[in-house]
Amino acid sequence: MDSLNKGNFAFSQNTSEQDFELMTQALDASISGIIITDHQQPDNPIIYCNSAFERMTGYKRKEIIGHNCRFLQKDDRNQKEREILRQAVIEGETCVVEIRNYQKNGTLFWNELYMSPIMNAEGKVCYFVGVQNDITRRKNVEYELKQHQEQMERRIEERTKSLKENEDYLASIVETVRESLVVLNPDFKVLSVNDHFIKTFKVSREETENKLLYNLGNGQWDIPALKELLENILPTNNPVEEFEVEHDFPHIGKKLMLLNAHRIELEGKFKDRILIAIEDITERREIERRKDDFLSIASHELKTPLTTIKGYVQVMDRLLPANASEKFKNVLHKTGVYITRLNNLISELLDVSRIQTGNIELHKEPFDFDKMVIESIENIQSATKTHKIILSGSTGVTYIGDESHIVQVLNNLLSNAIKYSPEEHEVNVYLSRVSDFLKVSVTDNGMGISHEDQKKVFERFFRVGEIQQRFPGMGIGLYICAEIIKNHGGTIWVESEKNHGSNFSFTLPITQPK
């Protein structure tokens, strides 16, 4: 009898697993985007998305998990549908809205969203499921049908009349552009080039126009990387941006060129023509290389004497006579503080140098993630008397990664939260496990960051203007954080409102990529 019960249990378990596998496959096969959010966690983070949702938004799964759905609206925040969704979440109700969303590349699409709560046995809302359909085409058709036929005919007539004027005007602009421009036909024959191309590559129009691109001069444009762009990449991916080509050109020598290629069409004419914009970045790249070399050399050269000075100050501190004056003790203490600050700055510059040269090393070992966060908070808390750091949530995960680098990220986010909220007294840290990711959020109620500056805040040496005036720094801390998280396969982002504080969050994949 016992064996029979065990057999029934195994059969039931296998059936449940098969049902779950079938359900997952069905969701991924759906043409509708499907997400599930966790109502039990702050800000209702996304914990599941199917493949259709990734295709619809252009984001990868690791860029979606942990976010609130509102990230799809980007800066378009004044839609009344957002309030409808917010009220439905608060009241645990079903709702249907048509809302403007934006793909990762910034493309607008209309989303028909069906959102419903999922309740537990006690009737409490635990999750929300959202089913999403791209109705952009339908909305576009509706808009077009609203336009009066006579108005459309009048506009076409006006545009046709001014076409010649526009072409002449466009031609004058093209000739003043400080980039080399080339227009090709579908067979890659040069139809026209601008004056900047002629001057840059020291050729004539007779030698260039109406010639096959690959046959120009002594075959100087017969470049494998360029062929790959034009013949394989461009037809399936329009446009191609910032494609680097390095080549030794006759007359001008070895150059590094940045190419942008687009297929163009104007008023139904010039179909399948290719516009290539060529920017010479040789000098700019050399300046960047020299700057990186200078940072690396200067940092290394400063590190050795600074270590010696730090050692001497420590010896002076140990040998300090008992009858030393308070003024002398204070000067010695401040010297040690500034040496430590300078040492940290040099270490950050060395990190930037290693990142730029691709020499950043990760030593991945398993460690208790929650314990690491607690210890980091305790260290920062012991150094500040103005703010209280409040930790909530946990992951219960033994994470495999470079613990010292993750600590560096957390210390930077905590220090920034304290530094940029001088009038406040609390910083909140929230830990959670979202699907197969760890999520850490550091929230302050300080100065906040404008939406425009949020796009650049993780760039190297970028600093917000008014912050730069009030607080010292070089703008490399968040850049280093972003590179460390990126090298762990994670994602870091910021949500902020001016004068209403900032929330810096990052996610790390629990399952390490092969």
N, C-alpha and C positions, 0 to 999 in steps of 0.2 A: 504493500500500500504506500509505504514511504517512497519507494522508487517511482511509483506512478505519479505521486504528487510532485516529486522533483522533475519528472519528465514534463508534466503540465506546466510547471513554473518556467522551465527552460524554453518550452515552446512559446509561452506567453511573452517571455523576455525577447526572444528572437523576433517574434511578430511585432512587438513594440519598436525594436530597433529598425526593422524593415520599414514599418510605417513612418518612423521619423526620417529615415533615409529618403523614402519616396516623397515625403512632404518637402524636404529640403530641395530635392531635385525639381519638384514641381514649382516651388517658389523661384528658383534660379531660371527655370524655363519660361516663366511668365514674361510677357512683353511689357507689363506694367511695373514701374518701380515700386518696391515694397521696402518699408523700413519699420523697425520696432524701436520705441524709446522706453527708457526705464523711468517711470513716474516716481519711483522710490528714492532716486538720487537727485541731488540739486541740479536744477537747470535742465532736467529731462533729457539726458544725453542719448544719442543714437547708439544702440547696442547690436543692431543687425541691419544689414542692407543686402539686397539681392543684386545679381549681375546687371539687371536692367536699370537699376538706380545708378550704378556706376557709369553705364553707357549714357544715360540720360543727362547726367550732371558733368561728366568728364573728369570727376574726381576718382582716385583709387580708394579702395576700402580703408586703408590705413589713414587717409586724409579725412574720412567721414566719421569713423567710429570715435565716440567721445564728444562730438560737436552737438550743439543744439541745432534743430532744423533751420533756424533763422539765418544761419550762415549762408544759405543759398540766396537770400535777398541782398547780400552785400550792403551797399550804401543806400539802396532803395527802401528806406525804412518807414515811409509815410503811407503805406498801403493800409486801408481800413481792414483788409482781410487778416492782417497780423493781429489786430485786436480781437477779431472773431475767434481766431485760433487760440489766443491766450485765454479768453474767457471759457472756451470749450475745455481746455486743459484744467483750468481752475475748478470748473464745475463737473468734470468727468463726463462730458457729453460727446455725442457724435456730431460731426459737422462736415460740410462740404464747401470748399471754396475754390475759386479760380484766382491764382496769385502769380505775380511776375517773379521768376527766379532767374538766376544767372549761372551759366556753366563756368567751369574753372578758367576758361580762356576769356571770360567776360561776355560771352554771347547770351543775349536775352532769350528765354523760352517761357511760354505760358504753361503753368502746371495746374491740372485739375486734381485736387487733393481730397481724398476721402479719408477722414480720420475717425477712428473709433477706439473707445477704451477697452481694456482687457481687465476683468475683475477676478479676484480670488474667490474662494468658497464663502468668505464672509461678506462679499459684496464690495470690497474695497478695491479701488482702481490701483493696479500695480504697473500696468504698461499701456502704451498706446500703439496701435498699428496704423500706418499710413500707406494708402495705395495711391500711386501717382501716375498720371498719364500726361504726356506731352501733347498739348492741344494748340501748339503755336500755329500750325497750318490753318486750323479752324478759325482761330482768332484773326489771322491775317485775311482770310477770305471774308469774314464778317466785316472787317474794316473796309476792304475794297468794295464790297457791295453797297456800303453806305455813301460812297463817293458818287456824286452826280455825274452822269455821262457827259453832259455839256462841259462841265468844269474840266474833266479829264481831257476832252478833245481840245479845249482851249490851251491847256497846259502843254499838250504835245505840240500844238502849233507854235506856241511861243518858244519852246525849247528847240524846235527844228529851225526856227528863224534865227536864233542866236547861236546855233551850233558852230557856224563858221567863225564867229567872233570868239567863242570860247576856245576853239582849236588854236587860233592865233595867240590868244592870251596864254593858253597852256604852254605853247611852244616857247614864248618869251620867258616864262617861269623856269622851264626845263633848262634853258641855256644859262640861267643864273644860279642853278643849284650847284653847291660845292661838293658834289659827288659825281663819279663817273656813271652815266646812264647809257644802257644799251637796250635796244628793242630788237627782238628776234621774231622771225616767222616760225610756224610749227616745225619747219625743217631745219631750224637753227641757222638760218641765213640772216646776216645783220641788215636790218632795214634802216636803222638810224642810230647815231650816237650823238651825245652833246659835246660842247666845246671842252668841258673839263676832261672827258675821256681822251680827246685828241691831245691836249696839253700834257696830261699825266703820263700817257704811254708813248708820247713823242711819235705819233703816226699822223697820216693825212686821211681825209675822208675818202679819197679815191682808193687808198689802200685798204679801207675798212668796210664801207657800205656796199651792199649787194655781194658780199663775200661770205662763204661759209665760216662760221665762227672758228671752227677747229683749224682752218687753213690760213688764218690771219698771220702775216709776217712769216716767221720761220716755224710756225706751229706753236707759238708761245701760249695760245689758249687751248691747246690740245692736252688738257690736264685731266687725269683720271678722276680726281675728286669732283671737278666741275661737270664732267660727263655723267657721273653718278647722280649729281643734283638734278641736271636738266632732263635726263632720260628715264631715271628710275624713281627719284624722290618726288620731284615736282608734279608729275601726272597724278599721283595718289595723295599728295599732301600740299594743298594750296592755301597759303603761301609757304615758302621756305625762308626762314629768317635767321640772320647772324650765322651764316655758313662760312667757316674759315677756310681759306685757300692760301697755301704758301708756295711761292714759285719764284724761280730766277728768271726775270723778264729781261729781254735785250734792251739796251739803252738806259734802263733805270735800275738794274740790279735785282737783288733778292728782296721780295716784298711779301708782307702778310696782309692779305685782303679779306675784308668782311663782306660777304655777298648776301643780298636779299633778292629773292626772285618771286615774281607774281605772274599769274596768267591774267591778261587784261582784256576787257571788252567794253566798248563805249557805244551806246545807242544802237546795239545790235551789229555794230561794225567792228573791224579789227579783231574778229573772234580768234581765240587761241594764240594770240600774240603774247610774247614773253617779255616782261620788263625786268632787267637786272640792274640793281643799284650796287655800285662797287665803292667801298670805303677803304682807303689805305690806313691801316692801324699799326703799321710797322713801328713808327716812332712812339706812338702811345703805349704799345706793348713793351717797348724797350724801356720807357720811363717807368712803367709799372714794375718791370723786372729789377731795375736799378733801385727803386724804392724798397722793394721786398728784400733785396740784397743788403741795402743799408740797414733796414730794420733788424735783419738777422745778425749782421756783423756788429752793429752798435749794441744790440742786446747782449750778445756773447761777451763783447769787450767790457761792458759795464758790469756784468754779473760778477766777474772775478774780483775787481777792487771793492765792489759793494759788499761782497761776502767778507772780505778782510776787514773793512770798516765796521761791519756788524759785529765781527768777533772782538775787535778792540773795544767797542762800546759795551759789550757784555762783560769783558774783563774789567773795564772801569767800574761797571755797576757792582761787580763782586768785590772789588778792592776799595769800594767807597768808604772813606774813613767815617767813624761814628760821629765826629764833630762837624761833618760837612754841612754847609748851609742849605736851607730849604730851596733857595734860589738855584743853587748848583744842582741839587737833586732834580728839580723841576726841569732844568735845561737838559740834563742827561736823559730824563724820561721822554721828553719831547723829541730829542734826537733819535732815540730808539723807535718811537712811533713813526717818524718820517722815513727812517731807513726801511722799516717794514712796509710802509706804503709804496716806497720806490721799488722795493724788491718785488712786491706783487705786480706793479706796473710792468717791470721788466719781464717777469714770468709770463704775463699776458701777451707782450710783444713777441716773446719766443714762441708762444702757442700759435699766434697769427702766422709767424714765419713758417712753422712746421705745417700748418694747414695749407698755406699757399704753395709750398713745395711738395705737398702730398706725403709728408713724412710724419704725420700724426699717427701715433701707435696706440692701439687699444689692447689692453691685457685683460681679457675676459675670464672671469672666474665667478662661480656661484656665490651669492651673498644674500643675506636677509634684507629685502628691500625696505620693509617697514622700520627695521632697526636702524638702517642707514639714515632714513629720513629723520627719525627721532634724535639720533646723535647729531646730525647736522643742525637741527633746530636748537638743540641744547647749546651747541657751540656758539651760534649766532646770538641766542638769547643772553648768554653770559657776557657778551660784549656790548649789549645795549640796555640802557635803563629807561629809555623813552617809549619803547613799544613792547607790547605783549604779543607773542606769536602763539596762535591757537591752532592746534592740530585736530582734525576730525577725519574719520574714515580709516580704512586699512585695506591692504591687498592680500595679506597672508601668503605672499609669493616669495620663493627663493629665485631671484633673478640672475641670469647669466649675462654679465657685462663688465665694463671697466668701472669699478666702484668709485675710484678716485675722480674720474671724469664726471660721473653722474653727481657726485658730491659737489664738484666745481660748478655745475649747472645750478643745483639747488641753492648753493651759497650765493651765487650771483643774483638769482631771482629774489631771494630773501633780502639781501643787502639793498638791492634796488627798491624793493617795496618799502623798506624802512627809510631809505635816503630820500625818496621822492614823495613821501607823505609826512612831512615834518610837523604838520598841525594835528595829525591823527595819532592814535595810540594803540591800534590793533592791526595785526597782519594775520590773515587766515590761510591755512594750508589744508587742502582737502585731498585725501588719497582714495582711489577707487580702482576696482578692476572692471573694465568695460569690455565685454566679450573676451577676446584673447589679447587684450592690451592692458597695460598699466596706465593710469592717468594720474597726473599730479597737477594741481592748480594752486597758484599763489595769488591771493587777492588783497589789494590795499584800497583805501579810500582817499587817495592822494590827488595829485595834480591831473592825472589822466593824460591821454595822448589823442591828438586829433586823428580823424579817419585817414587823412592824407599822409601823415607821418607814420601811421601804423604799417603802411606798405613798405617803408624803408627802414624800420627800426632794427631789423636783423642784418642790415648791410654793414660792411666794414667801415669804420670811422664815421658812421652817421650819428649825429646828435640833434635832438630837437632844439630849435633855436632858443626859445626862452629858457629851457632847462640848461643849455650850454652857458647862458649868462649867469645863472644862479648856482650851479653845481659844477665842480671840476670833473674832468674825465676825458677819455679819448674816444669813446664810442666803439669799443672793441669787445666788451663783455658779452653782449647779446649775440654778436657775430660768432664768438667762440662757442657759446651755448648752442646756437643753431647748428653749427658744424658737428659738435659732439653728438647731439641727438640724431642728426642726419646719418652719422657714421654708425649709429646703433640701429638704424632702420626705422627711426621714429619720426614724429612730426611735432613741431612747436609753433604756437601761434599766440596772438594777443587779442583780447576784446577789451575795449576801453571807451569811455566817454570823457570829453574834456571837463575837468573839474569834478569828476565823479569817480575817480579811481580807475585802476587797471586790473585785469585778470590775465595773468600769463599761465598758459597750460601747455603740457607736453604729454605725449603718449609714447610708450615703448612696447614693441611686440614681445609678448611672453614667449612665443615660439620663435626661436632664432631662425632667420632665413639661411638656407644652405648657400 
